[in-house]
């Protein structure tokens, strides 16, 4: 399988229009256009009946003690964990691409609706659900794509991995509200092939993206 994008090159910086937040000199960050990027795939394995798409950032701080705090920095030595930005299942085998902005365009306070999505697919809950859980203005269940917004004081560059899985089942065996780890577990034994593309992003002006 092969996964490509017209929105960014593999290994290159993701443009801010595909991010949840963009850099701002006065306030560190500002909300961005939050469009999902274009993705296209080819060389699909024989017997494929549906696709699953997952985007995750493996560079998220495992502790929030220093995150987005003036006069402090999130150290590069801090252990990192996965943060899921997009979890989508039941993409039709007849599809070969997703257009930019097709599933997300703009930040939606309290999250976009789900699990039902365009083209008969289903969206999982992304990790902004937990991130905003204590924010009275933003708390909610965040379905679908919400792009990069790494800590503006993080010492490291963040990497965003988009992975498409070709499955041997027409419907992913998950129900209700589901998350990235739940889908990863559910598709074990059903993956015929997979392909990934990675983009980078940072809100820290001292980090080269």
Order of alpha helices (4+ residues) and beta strands (2+ residues): beta-beta-beta-beta-beta-beta-beta-beta-alpha-beta-alpha-beta
